Amino acid sequence: MIISPPFLSQPDIPVYSEQCVSDVMPGGIVGSGAFPVSQAMAWHGGIHINAPTADEPVRAIADGTVIFRRDGGTARYDAQDHSTGCVVIRHKTEIGANDATAVEVVYYSIYQHLRLLDANLPAVNQIVYRKDKLGLAGTIYGRANCIHLEIVAGDADTRSLVGRNTGDLPLTSDGRADAVYGEVYVLVPAKTPYYGAQPTGATLPAAAGDSGGADLIVGIRYEAANATLTTYQLTGEVVSAGIAETDAEYNLYSEANTRHGRLSATAQATSSPSGWYELLRFGRKLGSDPLPNDAAHWRKVVVPGQPGGVWLDLNASNTRKFSDADFPHWSDWKLIDDDTQDDNSQCNSALIDAMLAPAAQPAAPPSSPPNMTSPSVPAPQAPEGAATTPEQKAANRKQNLCKPAVQAKLAKTVCKFPTEWAKDEVRKRWAWTRDKGNPYMPYPLEDETDFTEMTDFAQKLCFWEELPAEDKARLTIKHWHFHPREFIKHFRKCGWLSKDDVVRLVRNVDKLLIARSTIVSYLETSLSITAKGGRPQGLHVPLQKMMRKYGLASSLRSAHLFGQLIEETGRLESMIEKGGASYFDKYEPGTDQGAKLGNTDVGDGVRFKGRGIIQITGRSNYENYGRFKGDSNLYVTDAGSSSLATDASLTCDASGYYWISKQRYSIGKNKKLVPMGKLGISYWADQGAEEDDARQVTKCINPAQYHFSELRWPGFLHAWHAVNDSPNAPNDFKRIK
């Protein structure tokens, strides 16, 4: 999934941080435009946010299909203008895979209150691309340059997005493995023994103490090549500042080999550095490579009373593993689906009510009716314990709603309630606003004239009845609503690319124009192995799993990877080095290249020719990859070596192995090889997005820099724009359609 904010007003920042996302789309205007409720306790499915400037365009947050558009106009209500332009987009993407089957999801983004639609906005049923201009922000209750942004999904898609449809995250077993991204979490049970130093032998020393009387969560976050281990209470409170592991990601390959190497020869028979690599990155093994069930995942972490850190086994049999893909409640995520008594727009959720229940603090003067109101703050009221009447309770709830801490918690709710955009439902949904006994309505609508005026206005904003039947069936009128800012921030951690995302990252070439369907066929179907190349079937999911496993899902690394693939694979067409048998004589034993590649037997030249999306070549590389997978002999036979071109998982994984294990060298004064930079190509990719950065990555893969200026550098620039947040495309950006 590739997703970005609706405003991209900072073109000098190619990739927005979480703070940048928050800066361009703050939490909403409390009282009229906050999520998921207004001060009148009416459900509100999105947030009202201001455009950074009057002429800053509203942009599509992700690729999708326009399923509704309404030209900009103006409607008056409560003596104030409201813009009525609207765009609704269906987004279909992926977030992971169940074995070989991608986890596909559909969600919808709604852009309401546009004053003007962009002249180039596609028609209904046409594709719109992420970062494309949709129009200009309009007016809401007289407030200029505002939009209402909403993100929704149906039951099945919410289960796929979140992993569940109700409540808190269950802790009795490991979290989902079909989607794993962001921070990884390990539940450490109370009284888990800890050690003052990392145990390295087969026999454990005496424990130095235990983790305390409460279960803890240890979070592992890899970012900017480093790892940070943070310990949380189950409530989400941080126990202490996290422990930093400098260059931990660059060192993962070496550390995995070290931990595998500590095992006895007998234990190594059921182990592999690849399995250890996954344990260190994900807290568990996700693939099929061998790893002992009792492999100890020793990490230095903070526990209560030990701020300097102690060593815990995060893979003990009673631990549980999760990630941000599980929407854990210690990160404040909570699903709300308990408002089931009616289908009106009033929030009657006990869970939401409980979140608003803490004692109030003084604030300023009261607000006016439902979502259609001007922003304001209620007068000081008695604390919760002194609330003896419904009016006092309501006043306290309104007051607490304005608190930043409460707004932050509400932003992490995913709430199920009916859409407010169904014209035929408006009068029924808002009938409660006429109840003069409702303590949340200090100014109830007085008569039928007032009620009709309000509902007529609301109907001018509706569109539900005009959506395609397939989308109304997928959503149903009562569906799930996400806080748009938190949804965007959360899924920017995902990194998994759908097939269409892959197509976006691949650059078209003037003399070799290619269609979307061709790239998709490359990801799905095989190409028979011949002297002209070859490709295994079903590349797409293995490619994504490889990128997830080896940390290549970040925008910069993925752009560098795809910049190389445009040359290395002919835009994903072939994963085998081309040439007849005689072509590979240059790799035979006795030749300079053969010696460098470790080829020792006649026939090694063709037997160990280049295979993979980034081709590994030569007996030594095939042996080393086998050793990483648990047995150096796995790929040295004819059948074994051929499998790197015929098995999609190996085709991709071998290239990921090459990426993390590649060490560049220079020749020192004594003519000995001197390591350059850190281990792995990611070190060079992380240096930046300039031409020399792409050149250094190329030198890791093709020292001669073959086709750098013609293919690799333009391919990187294209992929970089496809994944970053800059609205300005490079001059030779050539999208495949």
N, C-alpha and C positions, 0 to 999 in steps of 0.2 A: 504494500500500500504506500503510495506517495501522496502526501497531503500537505497543504500549506494554509496560512491565514487568508482571509478575504481581502486584506489590504497589504500591499507590499511596498510600503512607502520608504523603505530604507535600502535603496538599490546598491549602496556601497557595502552591504552585508550579504554575501552570497548565501549563507546558511543561517537562518534565524535561530538564536538560542531560545530556551523556554521563556526567558525574560523578554526577548524581542516579541514573541508571540503574545505574551500578556500585555505588552505595551501597546500593540496595535489593536487588541480586542480585550479590553478590561471586562470585569465581571458583569456589567449590566447596570442599568439605572434602577436602583432600589425604589420600589413603589410602583413603577410602571413597566420596567423592562428587565427585571432580574429573573433568574431561573432557580427553582421551578415554580415559585409562587409569588404573587403580588402581596401587598400589605392587606388586601381584602381577602387573603387566603384563597385566591382564584389561581387555578393552574395556569402556568405560563410556560410554553414549550420551548422558548428560545431566549435570546438576550438582545437588548437594544444596545448598539454600540455606535460610536461616532466615527466617521471617516476622519483620518488625520488632517486632511485639508478638503476644501470644498470641491476641488477638481480631482481628488484621488479616486480612481475607478474602483468599483467593487469587482473582485475577480473570482473565478471559479476555484473552489478549494481543492478540487481533484478532477481528473478526467471523468467524463460521464456523458449522459444523453439528456438533452433538454426535453422534459415531458410536459412543461407548462410555461408559458410566458404571457405576461400582460403588460401592455405599454404603460408608461408612466402617466399618471393623472393625479387629480387632487380631489379629496372628499373632506367636507367640513363636519366636525363634531365637537360639541362643547366649546363652540366659537373658536376652534383652532383647526389649522390645515393639517392634512395627513396625505402623504404621497401614496399612491396605490399601485405603482409598478411592482411586478413580481416575476421571479424566475424560480422554477423548481427543477432540480437535476437529480437523475438517478445515477448512482455510482455503483459499479460492479467491479469487485477487486478480490484479492486473496490475502490471507494473513498467515498461512502455514499449510501443513499437509498432514493427513492421516495416511501413514505409509506412503503409497504412490499417488494418492488422491488429494488434490489441492483443496483446502478449506476456502470455498468461495463465499463471499458475503455481498449483500446489497444494502446500501443505506442511501438516504436522501438528504440533500441540502436544500433549504428554503431561504430565499433572499426576498424579504418583504419590504415595502416602503421605498422602492426605487423611484426617483423622480424622472429618470430617463434611461431607457435601455440603449445599450451600445449599438451603433449602426451595423457592426459586424457580428452581432449575436446570432448564432445559428437558429434555424427554425425548429419547431417541435419535431422530435424524433431524429434530430441530427446530433452529431458528436460535438461536445465542447471540451476543450483541453484545459488542464490545470493552468492557472495564471492568465487565462484568457479574460478579457474585459467583458463584464456582464452589463454594466451601466453605472449610474451615479447615485450615491446615497441621497435620500429625500428628507422629508419632514415627518416627524412623529410628535403629535401634541404641540405643534409650534416650534419644536426643537429641530433646527436645520442640520443637514448632513448626517442623518442617522439611518441605520437599517435595523430591521429585525432579522436575526440569523437563527436558523433552527436546523438541527440534525436529528433525524428520526430513523427507526428501523422496526420491522415487524418481529413477531415472536421468534420464528426460526432463525432469522438473521441476527437477532440480539443474542440468542443462545450461541451462535457461532462466533460473534464478536466478543462476548464476555465470558463464555464458557458455562453459563448457567442462566436461568430465567428468574431467580428469586434469591433474596436474602444475602447473608454473608457467605464468604468462601468456606466450604467444608474443609476441615483440617485432619480428617481421619485417614487420608491417603494422599499421595503426591498429586500435584496439580496437573493441568492439561499438558500433554506432550505434543499435540498437534500444532500448537502455537506456543512458542517460547521466545521472549524478547525482553529488552530493557534490563532492569535490575533483576537478578536471580535471588531467590529467598530460600533459606533453610530454617525450618522450625526446629529449634533445639529444646528438647523437653527439660523440665526442671530437674535439678540435681545431676546434670550431665558432668562427668569428671573432666577436669582440665589439667594441663601440664605447663610447667614453666618454660620448657623448651620443646621443640618439635621432636617427637619420638621418631626414630629412624629404623629401629630394629624390629624383629619379629615379635619380641616380648616387650610388653608395656612396662614402664617403670611405675612406681607408686604415684598415684594422682596427687597433685599439689592442692586440690580443692575441688569444689563443684560450682556450677553456674548459678546456684541460688534456687529459691523456692518457687519461682514462676517460670513458665515457658517463655522462651525468647525467640526472636526472629533475627537471623543474620542475613543481611543483604550484601550481595557482591555485585558491584557495578564496574564494568570495564568502560573506560572513556579516555580518549586522548592517549591511548597506549598504556595508561596506568589502571590499576584496580583500587577501588575503595571498598573496605568492608565496614559496614555500619550495623550496629546492634540496636534493635527496636524492642520495646514492649509490645504485647499483642494489641494494645490500644493505639499503637503507632508512635508513641513517644520515643525519642532517641535516648538511648542509655548514656552514650558519650560520643564525642567526635569520632568519626570513622578512622580506621587504620589504613594508611596509604601504602600501596605496593608499587613503587616506581618501576616503570617499564615492564610491568607484569605481563602485558599482552605480548610484547616482543619476546619475552622469556618463556612463554607458555610451551613452546615446542621443546626447548631444552629442559624445562622443569618436568614435562611429561616423560621424557626419556630418562631423567634422573630417578623419578619415582618408580618407573617400571624397572629400571636397573637395580634398585635396592632389593627387589624380590629374589628369592631363591630360584635356582634353575627350574625346579619343579613348579613353583608358583608362576613363573614367567610363561609356562605352557598355556595358561588360561588368562593371559594378560596381553596388553599391547600398549605402546605409547599413544596410539590413536584413542583408545578407550580412556586412558588417563587424561588426555587432552580435553575430551568432552567433560570428564568429571571436574576438572579444574575450571572450565569455562561455565558450565551449566549447573554444577552441583550434582549431576547425575549423568549416566550414559544415555544418550538419545539414539545412537546408531547401533549397529550389530557387531562392531569390533569387540574382541574379548577384553574383559575386565573382571577381576575377582569380585564376587558379591560382597566380600568384606573389605574391599579396598578402602583404606583409611584416607579420608580427605582432610588432612591437617591444614588448618589455617589459623593465623594469629588474629584474635578478635577481642573486643572489649566485652566484659561481663560486669554486672554490678559489683562494686568494691575493688575492681581490678582495672583502673583506667589506662594502665600501661599495656594491657593486652595479655592474653594467655592463649594457649594452643588447644583447640577443640577439634574433634573428629566430626566433620560435618556430613559424613556418610555413615554414621553409626546406624544400626538397624532400626532404631526408633525415631530417626529424624524424618522430616517430610520436606519435599522440594516443590517450589513454586517459582513463578516469575511475574512480571508486570502483566503478562497475557492473562493471568487469572483474576485481574481486577481485585486485588486483596483488600480486605476491610482494614488492615493496619495502615494502608495508604488512603483510608477514608472512603473507598468505594463501597457503595451500598445500593442494592436494587430495591425499588419501592413499587409494590404492586398491590397494596392493601386497600386502595380506594375502590371498592367493588360494589357499594350499595346503590349507586346511581351512575348515570352517564352525564351529569351536569359538569360545569366548569369549576365548581367549588371543590377545593382540596379537603377531603375528609380522611386523610391518611393519618393513622395514629403514629406511624413512624416519623412522618414529617412533623407532626405536632410535638413529639418528644424531642426532636432536634431544636425546636423553638422554645422549649420549656425552661431553660435555665433562668435564674434571677436576672431581672432587667437592670440596666444602668440608665441614669437620666439622659434624655436626648431632647429634641426640639419639636414644633407644632404639628398637628395631625394631618393626615393625607385624605384624599378624596377617592371615589369609587374605583371599581375593579382594575383590570389591566389597562383600561382606557383612561388613565389618570395622569396628572402631572406629578413629577417626582417630588416628594417631601417626606418629612420625618415626624413621627408622633411625639406628643408631649410626654414629659416625665410621668411615670406611673409607679404604683407600689410594687415592691419586689414580689417574686412568684409566690412566696409563702404567705403573703398578705392578700393575695387575689381571692376574694370571697364571692365575687359576682362574675357572670359571663363577660360583662363589659371590662372588668379589671383583667381577667385572663386574656381576653382578646388584645387589650392594650399592651400587656406584657409580651405577647407573641409578636405583635407588630414591632415593638421596640427591639426585641432580640433579633428580628429579621434584618435590622440595619447594621448589626455588628459584623465587622470584617471576618471574625473567626467563624461565625455562623454561616455567612455567605460562602466562605471557603468550603465548609462541610457540605452545604447544599449543592455546591458546584460539582461534587463528586458523587451525587446521586444519579441513578438512571431510573426514570420514572415512567410508569405506564398509566396513561389516561387518554381520553378521546381527543382527537384533533379539534382545534378551534376554527378550522378553515372549511367546515362543511356548512354550506348555506342552509340546507334543509334542517339542520340541527340547532341553529343559532338561538331561536326563541326558547327551545327546551333547555339548552345548556345554560342560558343566562336568566332563567325565570327566578332563580333564588335572589337575584339582586333587588327584587321588589319586596323582599321580606323585611318588614320594619322591625322585626324582633331579632334580626341577625346582628350580633355584637360587632362583627367585622365590617359592617356597613353603616358608618356614622351618618352617611347621606344617601339613604336608599332612594331608588328611582320612585318618584311620587305617584305617577299615574301611567295609564296606557300610552299617552302621548310621549312621555319621557322614555318609556321602555321601547316603543316603536322607533323613536329617533335613534336610540342606541343600537338596536338590532339591525335597523336599515343600514346604519354605518358599518357595522361588523360584517354584514353580508357583502358589502362592496369589496371587502378584502378576501373573500372566500374563493376557493378554487377546487375543492375536493371533488365535486361532481364532474369537473372537466378533466380529471386525470385519467390516463389509460386504465382500462379495466384490470389489466394484469397487475398494475401497481396498487390499485385499491384492494385487490384481493391479497396481495403480498403483505401489505401493511395492516389491513383492516382498519376500521375507523378509530379503534382504540389501540394505540401502539406505544412504543417506547421512545422516550425523549432523552437526549444527551445534552449536557452543557457544551455548546459548540467549542469554546476555548479549550476545555479539558479534553474533549474528544480529539481535537487536532493535536494538542500537546502529547496526549497518550499515544496515538497511533503513529506519530512521527518516530517513535522508538521501534516500531515493528520491523521495518526494513525488508520484509518479504515482498518480492516483485511478482505481480500477476503476469500472465503472458503479454497482455497489452502494455504493461509497464516495460517489459523487456523490449517490445517493439519500439517504444518511445526512446529507449537508450541507444538503439542502433541507428546509425546515420545512413541516409540514402546517398548514393554516389551517382553523379550525373550520367556517366557512361554505362552504369550498371544499375539502373533504377529497379527497385524491388517493391513488392506489395506486402501489406500486412499479412495476408494469407500465406505468403511464402515463408516469412519468418516463423509464423505459428506452425507451419508444417515442419520446419526444421526442428522445432522444439518437441514435436510429437512423433514424427515418423523417421524411420531409419533410412540410411543411404548405404547400399551394399559396399562392402570393403573391396576396393579395386586399387590399381596403381594410381588412379586419379583421386583417391581419397576415400572417406567413409564416415559414417555417423551412426551411433546406436539409437534405438527407439526410446522415446519417453525421456528426453533430456530435461524437460522443464523443472520438475520437482527436484531431481538430484542437483541441478544447478543452484536452486535456491537453498537447498539444505547445505550445500558446500559453502555458499556465501554466509549463511548463518553460523555454521560451525567455525569457520576460520575468520570471522569478524570482518567480512568484506561488504556488509550491508550498509555501512555508513555512506553518505552521499559522495564524499570525495573518493573513498576507496573504490566504490562501485563504478564511478566514472572512469577512474584509471583502469580498472579491470576491463570495462567495455571498450575503452579506447584501444586496448591491446587486442581484444577479441575480434575487432573489425578486420584486423590483418591476420591474426593467428588462425582464425577459423573461416575466413571468407564470410563474415557476418553470420556465423553459427552454422554454416553449411557442412563443413567437414572437420573432423577431429583427428585426422591421421596425416602424417607427412606423406606428400605425394612423390611418386617416382617409381620407375621400374626397378627390378632387382639390381641391375648394374649401377643404378644411381647411388645405392647405399654401399658400394664398394669403398667409398671414401671413409666409411666408419669401421671398416674391417680391422682386425688385429694387424699390427705392423704399420698402420698409418698413424700420422700425428693425431688426427681427430679420434681414431679408434682408441689410442692410448689414453687420451684425455677422458674418454667416455667409459674407460674400464672394460672395453670389449676384449675378450680373451679367446673365444672360440670362433672357428670359421662359421660364417653365417650370422654372427652377432650383429653385423651392420643392419641387415633387414629385420632380424628378430627383435631388435631393440630400437627400431626407428621411432620417430617422434609420435606420441599418442597423447590425447587429452585436449581439453579446450585451451590449455597452455601446455604445449607438448613436452613431456619428459622424454629424454633420449639417452640411450646407452645402458649397458649392463649395470654399472654402478648405481645409476639413478633408479633402475627397476628393483635392484636388490634393496636399496635404502628405503624405497617406498614399501616393499614387502616387510622389511624390518619394522617400519612404523605401524604396519597393520598387524604385526605379531609374528611374522615368519619371513625371513629374508629370501626364502625359496619360492614364495607364492607366485611370483611373476617372472621367473627366469626360464620357464619352459616355453615351448611354442604356444601352447594353449593359454598359459598364464599371461604371457606378454600380449597376446592378441586380445585378451579380455579387457584391456585398458581402452580398446576401441569399440568393443562390442557390448560392454556392460555400462549403461549410462551412469550408474552410481560411481563406478571406478573411473570412468572418463572424466567426471567432474572432480571427484575427491582427490585423485592423483594430482590434479592441477592445483587444488587447494593446498595439498601437502607441499608441492613445489613452492607455492607462494610464501608459506610460513617458514620454510627451511632454507630458502635461498640466502646465501651470504656472498656479498660482493667483496672483492679483494683488489688491492693495488700491489705493485711490486716495490718492496722496500730497497734501501741502499745495498743490502747484502743479497739482493735478488730473491728474498723470501717473500711469500705472500703475507700481506698485512690486511686484516679485516677492515672494511669500510662501513661506517654506520652501524646500525643495529641489525640483528638477525631478522630476515624476512623482508619481503617486498613492501609490506605495509609501512615500514619505516620510511621508505622513499615516497610512497604515495601520500603519507601524512605531511610531507613537507609543504604541499600547496598545490595550486592550480595554474602555475605559470608554465611557460613552454619548457624551461629547463627542468622543472619537476617531472613533467611527462617524459622528458628525454631520459632522466635518471631511472625512471621506472622501466622504460624501454630497454635500457642497457642491462637490466636484470634478466630480461627475457630474450632479447636479441641484441647482443653486444654490437653488432654491425649497424643497428638502428635501421634495419631494412624497412623502407616505405614509411619512415617516421613522418616526413612532411606531407606526403600524399594521403596517408590513411590514419596513422596512429594519432597524430596531434589533432587533426580535424575531428577524428572519432571521439577523442577525449572531450574536446570543446562541446561537441553535440551532446554527449552523455552528461556532461557536467551541467549544462543548462536544463536538461531533462529532469535532473534530480534536485537542483538547487533552488533557491527562492528568488533569484534575480529575475525581474520582469523583462530584462533586455537580452534578447537572443543574439548569439554571434552572427556575423554577417552571412556565413555560409551554413547556417542551420538548415538541415534538410530532413524534415520529418517524413517518416514512412506512413502512408495512409492506406 
